[in-house]
Amino acid sequence: MTVVEVALRFIEAINARDVRRLVALLTEDHRFIDSLGHTLEGRALTRPAWESYFQMVPDYSIRVTETFERDGVVVLLGTARGSLAAGGRVLEGSAWQTEAAWRAVVREDGIAEWRVYADNEPIREIMRRLKPPLA
């Protein structure tokens, strides 16, 4: 697989909300960095984080419009979207979408680092507005 194919397969797993497949594409020393700079290190810690995120945003998906690759690093541009859920159900009026970029460091057919660059304000605004139902 090319490094771009590895990154796109990772996104396919995200869009399918397939945590097993997603985690299988990570290196053992995987590092996840969110758009606020928070870092999560190690494949073992990543699984519960993705499971939790998919409970909060069960229809989360990424649409890639452009990819760039150099020396094992893939940059993907596009949009992220989803809806917030509480108690196992999607909340009315909670859909959001934002432009985003992702940076993947690919090593030995695995994602060694996944970094997200996105404006979180659309989801924060919805969380503020729906705070009582989310609490």
TORSE-543797 format. One line per 2 residues: number of its first residue (from 1); their letters; for each residue x negated, z negated, y negated of N, C-alpha, C, O. Coordinates in steps of 0.001 Angstrom, whole numbers, plus 500000, padded with zeros to 6 digits. Atoms other than C-alpha are relative to their C-alpha. Layout:
NUM) a) X Z Y X Z Y X Z Y X Z Y | ...
REM end
This chain:
1) mt) 499156 500000 501191 500000 500000 500000 499119 500000 498757 498048 499394 498742 | 500695 500068 501281 498881 500609 496451 500400 498699 499308 501375 498057 499700
3) vv) 499672 501234 500717 498864 497693 494025 501354 500117 499300 502083 499130 499197 | 498680 499797 500626 501878 499197 492224 501096 499828 501048 502123 499208 500772
5) ev) 499003 500157 498936 503762 499412 495535 500197 498528 500364 501324 498102 500612 | 499882 501438 499708 503001 495727 496224 500856 499329 498927 501764 498561 499247
7) al) 499232 500604 501099 504338 494738 492787 501469 500414 500059 502353 499589 499832 | 498615 499535 499927 507457 496888 493224 500736 499399 501204 501936 499136 501124
9) rf) 499374 500671 498853 508125 495403 496662 500344 498554 499661 501366 498031 500105 | 499723 501364 500450 507898 491959 495093 501275 499989 499155 502121 499109 499318
11) ie) 498794 499913 500828 510515 492994 492532 501217 500303 500863 502294 499761 500614 | 498878 499745 499076 512707 494398 495316 500450 498700 500668 501648 498458 500812
13) ai) 499658 501286 499378 512548 490985 497008 500686 499084 499001 501632 498380 499356 | 499348 500796 501044 513423 489271 493717 501434 500484 499812 502367 499682 499796
15) na) 498659 499455 500238 516371 491616 493149 500947 499753 501165 502160 499680 500970 | 499185 500309 498816 517601 490931 496693 500188 498489 500160 500915 498027 501039
17) rd) 499997 501478 499907 517118 487187 496075 499592 499571 501413 500154 498636 501984 | 500504 500238 498649 515221 487222 499381 498719 499166 499903 497617 499713 499851
19) vr) 501132 500900 500202 512963 484179 499059 498984 500133 501132 497780 500078 500885 | 500922 499860 498873 511487 484624 502540 499081 501206 499794 497863 501100 499939
21) rl) 500790 498776 500206 510365 488183 501793 499113 499871 498763 497964 500313 498772 | 500729 500198 501240 509271 487262 498271 498748 499153 500257 497648 499525 499848
23) va) 501118 500902 499722 507072 484379 499483 498982 500665 500928 497783 500420 500800 | 500908 499309 499084 505602 486565 502250 499062 500951 499260 497997 501295 499772
25) ll) 500831 499095 500792 504222 488841 499527 498998 499267 499112 498242 499910 498383 | 500900 500786 500840 502300 485999 497847 498723 499654 500747 498732 499464 501963
27) te) 501226 500517 499405 498698 485056 498448 500150 498484 500129 500976 497873 499452 | 499943 501453 499776 498112 481498 499661 499730 499232 498708 500324 498180 498472
29) dh) 500360 500671 501260 496589 480582 496277 500767 500577 498796 500288 500514 497664 | 499176 499361 501039 499337 482344 494282 500168 499096 498781 500268 497874 498889
31) rf) 499747 500714 501259 499785 481374 490643 501163 500691 499292 501143 501904 499081 | 498851 499503 500766 503114 481770 488803 499908 499399 498605 499726 498191 498456
33) id) 500031 500470 501386 503117 481542 484999 501250 500517 499313 501459 501726 499220 | 498759 499571 500650 506445 481566 483178 499745 500365 498545 498622 500253 498052
35) sl) 500152 499492 501363 507085 482872 479686 499678 498914 498982 499337 499219 497839 | 500394 501099 500886 506472 479432 478183 498585 499518 500311 498081 498603 499661
37) gh) 501355 500372 499639 503062 479195 479850 499901 498933 501077 498798 498518 501433 | 500022 500973 498912 504081 476703 482544 499473 500676 501258 499850 501807 501568
39) tl) 500654 499424 498832 502031 477262 485688 500377 499243 501262 500469 498016 501270 | 499730 500540 498671 502890 476715 489329 498971 500632 500921 498851 501856 500965
41) eg) 501064 499464 499163 500050 477066 491826 500243 499713 501473 500624 498606 501853 | 499880 500120 498560 500185 477671 495557 501305 500566 500525 502375 500329 499963
43) ra) 498822 499389 499377 502565 479590 497781 501032 498942 500396 502231 499157 500222 | 499084 501041 499517 504064 476362 499185 500895 499461 498886 502057 499139 499137
45) lt) 499201 500508 501118 505246 475211 495745 500917 501065 499413 501902 500749 498746 | 499237 498904 500581 506599 478620 494826 501360 500167 500664 502341 500467 499983
47) rp) 498739 499817 499280 509300 478784 497519 501133 499161 499400 502167 499725 499040 | 498887 500782 500550 511394 475841 496246 500324 500356 498548 501473 500234 498122
49) aw) 499745 499607 501389 510975 477024 492653 500897 501228 499941 501843 501265 499153 | 499148 498806 499963 512437 480463 493464 501388 499659 500529 502385 500150 500001
51) es) 498693 500388 499459 515211 478901 495569 500842 499320 498922 502033 499598 498789 | 499295 500695 501077 516138 476641 492654 500442 500973 498905 501561 500880 498400
53) yf) 499653 499041 501045 516045 479504 490151 501174 500872 500430 502069 501147 499631 | 498904 499163 499521 518316 481650 492316 501306 499222 500125 502374 499835 500118
55) qm) 498774 500797 500054 520803 478764 492498 500530 499973 498573 501738 500051 498349 | 499605 500050 501406 520807 478575 488690 500424 501382 499497 501355 501494 498698
57) vp) 499718 498624 500432 520828 482388 488225 500138 500852 501267 499207 501570 501633 | 499856 499362 498687 522267 483803 491474 500001 501525 499993 499828 502145 501042
59) dy) 500000 498540 500071 522458 487394 490241 498811 500531 499196 498853 501645 498673 | 501192 499604 500743 519029 487521 488601 499467 501327 500527 499377 501532 501738
61) si) 500601 498736 499589 517546 491003 488631 499081 500529 498913 499198 500199 497732 | 500994 499372 500866 514725 492985 487132 500171 501506 500112 500337 502051 501203
63) rv) 499988 498527 500030 514865 496619 486074 498704 500443 499341 498453 500132 498177 | 501291 499534 500503 511473 498242 485646 500156 501408 499454 500736 502279 500102
65) te) 499941 498668 500606 511161 501197 483286 498623 500646 499891 498520 501871 499820 | 501355 499461 500078 507366 501570 483084 499045 499106 500775 499236 497892 500855
67) tf) 501055 500763 499329 504328 500526 485097 498641 500538 499561 498472 501730 499303 | 501375 499665 500327 500636 500484 484256 499113 499239 500969 499380 498077 501276
69) er) 500871 500648 499020 497821 499722 486690 498549 500266 499670 498164 501373 499292 | 501445 499846 500129 494122 499084 486387 499298 498856 500719 499583 497685 500467
71) dg) 500861 500975 499329 491657 497308 488657 500771 498856 500655 500398 497692 500510 | 499249 501022 499278 494246 495468 490751 501006 499231 499178 501618 498283 499671
73) vv) 499020 500648 500879 496413 494444 487803 501086 501013 499669 500801 502141 499268 | 498859 499140 500295 499884 495896 487349 500806 499340 498880 501127 498153 498948
75) vl) 499118 500463 501069 501890 495555 484135 501281 500800 500125 501265 502029 500203 | 498688 499374 499850 505606 496251 484429 500836 499656 498769 500869 498506 498331
77) lg) 499124 500195 501159 507976 496696 481499 501425 500302 500405 501670 501173 501240 | 498604 499748 499686 511746 496528 481624 500904 498919 499465 500659 498347 498403
79) ta) 499038 501021 500404 514667 494151 481440 500259 499047 501162 500171 499405 502336 | 499555 501010 499041 515691 490966 483176 501418 499635 499602 501763 499617 498420
81) rg) 498615 500366 500289 519311 489944 483491 500508 499057 501068 499934 498941 502151 | 499371 500897 499036 521531 487438 485195 501135 499243 499358 501513 499508 498217
83) sl) 498924 500872 500469 524285 484861 484831 499694 498596 500498 499113 498415 501568 | 500205 501391 499597 524172 481082 484946 501093 499553 500964 502238 500000 500890
85) aa) 499043 500549 499043 525842 479204 487760 499882 498487 500023 498826 497923 499735 | 499959 501444 499800 526854 475610 488327 500950 499735 501155 502009 500355 501256
87) gg) 499140 500318 498868 528282 474111 491475 500266 501181 500908 501313 501245 501554 | 499848 498857 499111 527759 477379 493330 500863 501121 499458 501165 502068 500185
89) rv) 499184 498911 500561 529840 479506 490974 499425 500462 498665 498923 499660 497877 | 500468 499427 501259 528881 481848 488142 500950 499569 498895 502170 499635 499050
91) le) 499201 500473 501125 530067 480505 484803 500451 501167 499129 499663 502055 498804 | 499450 498956 500856 532331 482703 482709 499262 500011 498667 499000 498961 498081
93) gs) 500683 499855 501284 530582 484048 479625 498524 499636 500038 497922 499380 498996 | 501395 500435 499900 527120 483224 480960 499014 501133 500267 497835 500881 500520
95) aw) 500895 498862 499741 525705 486723 481434 499012 500172 498854 499360 500002 497685 | 501046 499775 500993 522447 487457 479645 499107 501152 500459 499085 501534 501629
97) qt) 500966 498937 499727 519860 490202 479409 498925 499932 498936 499220 499642 497776 | 501091 500008 500969 516451 490390 477751 498917 500987 500416 498697 501226 501604
99) ea) 501163 499161 499730 513544 492775 477457 498904 499100 500544 498792 497942 500141 | 501036 500828 499395 510604 491568 479517 498839 500847 500481 498931 502067 500614
101) aw) 501178 499388 499390 507173 492332 480861 499484 499033 501050 499633 497817 500925 | 500569 500801 498922 505482 491120 484019 498598 500511 500262 498338 501712 500200
103) ra) 501380 499648 499665 501804 491059 484907 499723 499477 501401 499844 498280 501661 | 500289 500373 498618 500872 491056 488582 498534 500273 500299 498031 501373 500072
105) vv) 501346 499821 499483 497386 490488 489911 500163 500130 501509 500647 499211 502171 | 499810 499715 498574 497338 492035 493378 498647 499920 500703 497657 500517 500281
107) re) 501214 500146 499193 494776 491047 495974 500375 500053 501468 501234 499296 501921 | 499784 499892 498553 494723 492105 499641 501486 500120 500354 501988 499397 501214
109) dg) 498578 499733 499764 498319 493402 499566 500892 498799 499732 501971 498692 500316 | 499169 501141 500374 499611 490154 498051 499933 499770 498499 498992 500196 497830
111) ia) 499957 500340 501421 500597 488905 494618 499221 498701 499817 499673 497639 500246 | 500819 501181 500248 497834 486507 493553 500460 499278 498734 500336 498058 498619
113) ew) 499477 500605 501231 499353 485959 490101 501182 500818 499510 501152 502048 499518 | 498810 499367 500569 502764 486709 488617 500255 499302 498681 500524 498101 498649
115) rv) 499807 500569 501328 503128 486190 484884 501168 500708 499327 501263 501936 499346 | 498797 499490 500654 506377 486623 482968 499843 499888 498491 499423 498854 497971
117) ya) 499949 499982 501459 506617 487611 479303 501422 500401 499629 501811 501554 499813 | 498606 499693 500332 510206 487377 478079 500490 499054 498920 499992 497938 498778
119) dn) 499325 500833 500983 512332 486051 475274 501069 499197 500733 502042 499762 501232 | 499050 500868 499302 514172 483078 476769 501197 499598 499142 502101 498920 499628
121) ep) 498927 500444 500889 516460 482636 473765 501396 500404 500482 502319 499601 500350 | 498645 499683 499533 519416 484558 475265 500539 498994 501030 501702 498596 500951
123) ir) 499520 500959 498998 519611 482186 478246 500099 498590 499398 500994 497827 499761 | 499919 501320 500649 518880 479108 476081 501278 499864 499183 501922 498815 499192
125) ei) 498779 500038 500819 521744 480009 473736 501215 499769 500888 502100 498987 500541 | 498882 500182 499068 524122 480266 476685 499998 498579 500550 501058 497966 500679
127) mr) 500084 501369 499480 522863 476948 478081 500472 498988 498959 501150 498019 499303 | 499526 500900 501066 523457 475249 474704 501522 500074 499882 502201 499054 499761
129) rl) 498558 499800 500159 526939 476745 474466 500781 499417 501188 501866 498864 501010 | 499298 500461 498796 527867 475828 478059 499488 498651 500497 499762 498262 501632
131) kp) 500631 501234 499550 525985 472532 478165 500932 499034 500734 500543 498545 501795 | 499158 500932 499229 528952 470330 479183 500271 500466 501434 500164 499645 502345
133) pl) 499779 499594 498609 529792 472484 482265 498739 499971 500855 498827 499792 502070 | 501230 500005 499230 526116 472624 483273 499534 498591 500318 498791 498393 501279
135) a) 500464 501381 499816 525601 468861 483001 500585 499353 501237 500289 498194 501525
REM end
